[in-house]
Amino acid sequence: MKKVVEIPELTKISSKGQVVIPSNVRNRLNIKEGSVMAVMTKGDIIVLKKLDSGIKAEDLATLKLVEEAWEDVERGRYKVRSRDAFFRELKKW
């Protein structure tokens, strides 16, 4: 089976610490000016999650799953998935 690797988008940090989210990502997630994002870090990894209106219990559960996923990666327990399979699983969250 051939592995599908998604090439990450690259961005730079401004002098004010701002990050530009590439337009194709903003369009796909319907991120507009004023959109609210949750930010989580672990080591040198940063995760942004779009919130529709404040933090809900569902959002906290998603962030907990991200934290558990980091632990799985750190312990070598992870699955290699195609891009499509990854996004299908992500939509379940």
C-alpha positions as CSV (number, residue, x, y, z in Angstrom):
1,M,0.0,0.0,0.0
2,K,1.4,3.4,-1.0
3,K,1.7,6.0,1.8
4,V,0.1,9.3,1.2
5,V,1.9,12.2,2.8
6,E,0.4,15.6,3.0
7,I,2.9,18.4,2.5
8,P,2.4,21.0,5.2
9,E,1.8,24.6,4.4
10,L,4.6,26.9,5.5
11,T,4.0,30.3,7.2
12,K,6.0,32.9,9.1
13,I,5.5,34.6,12.4
14,S,5.1,38.4,12.2
15,S,6.9,40.9,14.5
16,K,3.7,41.0,16.6
17,G,3.7,37.2,17.0
18,Q,0.9,36.7,14.5
19,V,0.6,33.6,12.3
20,V,-0.9,33.7,8.8
21,I,-3.2,30.7,8.2
22,P,-3.0,29.9,4.4
23,S,-6.1,30.9,2.5
24,N,-6.9,27.4,1.3
25,V,-7.0,26.3,5.0
26,R,-9.1,29.3,6.0
27,N,-11.5,28.7,3.1
28,R,-11.8,25.0,3.9
29,L,-12.6,25.7,7.6
30,N,-14.6,28.9,6.9
31,I,-12.2,30.9,9.1
32,K,-12.9,34.6,8.8
33,E,-11.8,37.8,10.6
34,G,-13.0,37.5,14.2
35,S,-13.1,33.7,14.2
36,V,-12.3,32.3,17.6
37,M,-9.5,29.7,17.9
38,A,-8.4,27.5,20.8
39,V,-4.6,27.1,21.1
40,M,-2.9,24.2,22.7
41,T,0.8,23.3,22.9
42,K,2.9,20.3,23.8
43,G,6.6,20.5,23.5
44,D,7.3,22.3,20.2
45,I,3.8,21.4,18.7
46,I,1.0,24.0,18.4
47,V,-2.6,23.0,17.7
48,L,-5.3,25.4,16.6
49,K,-8.9,24.5,16.7
50,K,-11.7,26.7,15.3
51,L,-14.5,27.3,17.7
52,D,-17.9,28.3,16.6
53,S,-18.9,30.3,19.7
54,G,-16.7,30.0,22.8
55,I,-15.5,26.8,24.3
56,K,-18.0,24.0,24.6
57,A,-17.8,20.6,26.3
58,E,-17.3,19.1,22.8
59,D,-14.3,21.4,22.1
60,L,-12.7,20.4,25.5
61,A,-13.3,16.7,24.6
62,T,-11.5,17.3,21.2
63,L,-8.6,19.0,22.9
64,K,-8.3,16.0,25.3
65,L,-8.2,13.6,22.3
66,V,-5.4,15.7,20.8
67,E,-3.5,15.5,24.1
68,E,-4.0,11.7,24.2
69,A,-2.8,11.5,20.5
70,W,0.4,13.3,21.5
71,E,1.0,10.8,24.2
72,D,0.5,7.9,21.7
73,V,3.0,9.5,19.3
74,E,5.5,10.0,22.1
75,R,5.1,6.4,23.2
76,G,5.4,5.1,19.6
77,R,1.7,4.1,19.4
78,Y,0.3,5.6,16.3
79,K,-1.2,4.7,12.9
80,V,-0.1,5.7,9.5
81,R,-3.1,6.8,7.5
82,S,-3.7,8.3,4.1
83,R,-4.7,11.9,4.0
84,D,-8.3,11.0,3.2
85,A,-8.5,8.5,6.0
86,F,-7.0,11.0,8.4
87,F,-9.6,13.7,7.5
88,R,-12.4,11.1,7.8
89,E,-11.3,10.3,11.3
90,L,-10.8,14.0,12.1
91,K,-14.4,14.7,11.1
92,K,-15.6,12.1,13.6
93,W,-14.2,14.3,16.4
